[in-house]
């Protein structure tokens, strides 16, 4: 399992975490600049959801207060976890309408980029759309579907998660916009994703399952959906059949240089 210098903080009996002044200041810097960065990048559904969850700018939100809002909207909760968890635990939490959140925040020296998912990525990037009923149902069903598959199939199915939940784009009335957490919580990816530097393709499940990716670079390719209803409809398909077909056809040629050391997609498997 991949080692990490970060360690999640353990909530007290009331579910509260004691954050340091530096950690709260880091959150404040991140949320203020990211809310500005996504103004012409995020799908309107995300900006509406972000306003609904109403995160403080002054301190890292406590999970009990976040959960109170989510529970009222869609029945979802955010579950504090260690920095890295096993895939079975990840999918089990989703299947039970719980989103795992590593309770640490990046150090100021890594403000612009962090390969591991910290509390800012989890809350700012993922939590808002969990208040959207259709999106929340997709996440719930994704977890249940993944648990019903063999480990080798779950690994390939994670490509669907990567190119939607993490790095998805959507056509909207104001143009192509981002809804993926990996884009909307990253200052660099936010600026890059909608430029001509990246390739955008209409969403096709078989293509998505054949598309390799790397976690440590700007994504060279994004898939574009028309609405969250598209995601909800596709989750009812026979994943075993399409996974087998994607494996039979083989991966599409990667649009990036390979790393010398293979990156293992483990644990939470987020950006």
HUFENHU-V441873 format. One record per pair of residues at least 24 apart in sequence whose C-alpha atoms are under 6 Angstrom apart, sorted by the first residue. I is the first residue (numbers start at 1). GAP is how many residues later the second one is. Records with the same first field share a line. If there is no record, write none. Layout:
I=GAP, GAP
This chain:
8=74, 75, 94, 95, 96
9=94
16=46
24=35, 36
27=33
28=29, 30
41=136, 137
42=135, 136, 137
43=134, 135, 136
49=79, 80
50=78
70=61
73=58
74=57, 59
84=183, 184
85=182, 183
86=181
87=180
91=52
94=46, 49
95=45, 48, 49
97=43
115=156
117=154
121=64
125=56, 59, 60
126=55
135=93
138=94
159=50
169=55
170=54, 55, 56
171=55
182=89
210=36, 41, 42
211=40, 41
